[in-house]
Amino acid sequence: MAFDHLQTLRFTLEGATARLTLCRPDKLNAFTGQMHAELREVLDALQQGQGELAAARVLVLGAQGKGFCAGQDLADPAVAFKPGEPPPSLGAVVERDYGPLVLRLMQLRMPTVAMVHGIAAGAGASLALACDMVLAGESAAFMLPFAKIGLIPDTGASWAVPQRLGLARAMGLALTGHKLPAAKAAQWGLIWECHPDEQLAAAVDTLCAQLAQLPTHALVRTRQAMLAAHGNSLGEHLAYESLLMHELGSSADYVEGVSAFLQKRPARFGGA
């Protein structure tokens, strides 16, 4: 793997688990144009799955330092401006960097897990929520402070948070910018689980080991079905389910799963 040149990220592959770590701890892992470029490079390589990367069946997204991600680095040239001069187009930055990042994560060929510690604010919170599952340490917190600088929740947050929490809670978080502690985030249904800080890494490892043994393609199709549900009528979604079941019901993993069940043995899924 030719990722030694990365400066804002660290990538490792441990068996079937790929680990992508944000590495700007002195800036609370805030986004820069370089970080976006490196994220695109790694996620595209994972999607192609060539060479060693073909073994990857789950991605963990984590971070170095005392926090997960503080959102956009406002000093980055892509968004920085001088007083008295028009600021750069934020819409162009969202269109070029943040929107494609969310889509890459939500369309990745494997399940994705966010491991959140410390603060996940702004686009940092949105980044975590773009993953299939979010596990957080009990000292973690999520914030949508966009309104405090005259913006709206972006990077998919205004789409994902109301779906998970309902309009009242989503609106309250967005309008006030208040911190949502990880334990309450789990209680409300924003994230999957909250763990004691010292147990978070082990919980993520256990989950990834479980996901890596499951039929990867079926997990991805499950993601697609659930993400499509809110935009479909019941009839449309039943037809979509039928289409996916037609595909999966012809797969080697389905045959293996049924055979293992009938033979009372553990299944050995190939991921296809």
Secondary structure, 3 states (H helix, E strand, C coil): CCCCCCCCEEEEEECCEEEEEECCHHHCCCECHHHHHHHHHHHHHHHHCCHHHHHCCEEEEEECCCCCECCECCCCCCCCCCCCCCCCCHHHHHHHHHHHHHHHHHCCCCCEEEEECCEEECHHHHHHHCCCEEEEECCCEEECCHHHHCCCCCCCHHHHHHHHHCHHHHHHHHHHCCCEEHHHHHHHCCCCEEECHHHHHHHHHHHHHHHHCCCHHHHHHHHHHHHHHCCCCHHHHHHHHHHHHHHHCCCHHHHHHHHHHHHCCCCCCCCC
